[in-house]
């Protein structure tokens, strides 16, 4: 999978699936996120790079904090 393809998938995810009362929505959202995280690990060696790419392709106020990413970088991840 290319970065462009993954970027499109990430941007089209339901980023609020965990708030649904429908179990199937939650289940599918988890599966989609696991797929995305697996694909990120194939494209980027370091976790910090994976999360930065993820954050660049999600709406504002969604994603991982920069503090967490910086902590990973300090650890060499």
Secondary structure as GFF3:
##gff-version 3
##sequence-region A 1 77
A	DSSP	alpha_helix	3	12	.	.	.	ID=ss1
A	DSSP	three_ten_helix	17	19	.	.	.	ID=ss2
A	DSSP	alpha_helix	23	43	.	.	.	ID=ss3
A	DSSP	alpha_helix	47	56	.	.	.	ID=ss4
A	DSSP	alpha_helix	66	74	.	.	.	ID=ss5
###
